[in-house]
């Protein structure tokens, strides 16, 4: 993963960031926030959201790969006639080796 210059600044954890946002937006000092403060807060939120989306995508891809491997293993354990029946019924997604 490529780092840009804004990554060099240590970001607070997601929980800390949420607390900061809540305290700044719900507190009486909200009117005192400058544009610079809000821009920094927005950048931190975007970075946290990007990291969260990246992790979600990674977990989904790992899950898909695991399911694909299970499909291949179970497909090879079936007799050829059963694999053909699954293919015809649209049940088996791994019929490419018939």
C-alpha positions, -999 to 999 in steps of 0.1 A, spaced: 0 0 0 14 34 -10 17 60 17 12 97 10 25 126 31 -7 129 52 -2 93 64 30 103 82 10 121 108 -2 96 134 -39 93 133 -60 86 164 -77 52 167 -112 49 154 -127 49 189 -107 80 198 -117 97 166 -154 90 173 -150 105 208 -133 136 193 -161 141 167 -188 136 193 -173 160 218 -166 186 192 -199 185 174 -222 180 205 -203 202 228 -209 239 234 -176 248 216 -189 237 182 -192 274 171 -155 279 180 -143 253 154 -124 269 126 -125 259 90 -90 244 95 -103 224 125 -132 210 104 -109 203 74 -86 183 97 -115 165 112 -128 156 78 -94 143 67 -92 121 98 -127 108 92 -120 101 55 -88 82 65 -106 61 90 -134 54 65 -109 44 38 -91 21 62 -124 5 73 -135 -1 37 -102 -16 28 -104 -40 58 -139 -49 48 -129 -56 12 -100 -77 24 -122 -98 47 -148 -103 19 -121 -114 -6 -106 -139 20 -141 -153 25 -147 -157 -12 -114 -174 -17 -121 -198 12 -156 -206 -2 -141 -212 -36 -115 -236 -22 -142 -255 -3 -162 -257 -35 -133 -271 -54 -125 -296 -26 -161 -308 -24 -165 -309 -61 -135 -333 -65 -150 -355 -38 -182 -360 -57 -186 -386 -84 -186 -371 -119 -223 -379 -124 -232 -359 -92 -211 -330 -104 -228 -330 -137 -263 -330 -120 -253 -301 -99 -241 -283 -130 -274 -289 -147 -294 -277 -117 -272 -247 -113 -262 -257 -78 -225 -262 -83 -205 -231 -91 -173 -251 -98 -182 -271 -128 -154 -259 -151 -135 -291 -148 -162 -315 -160 
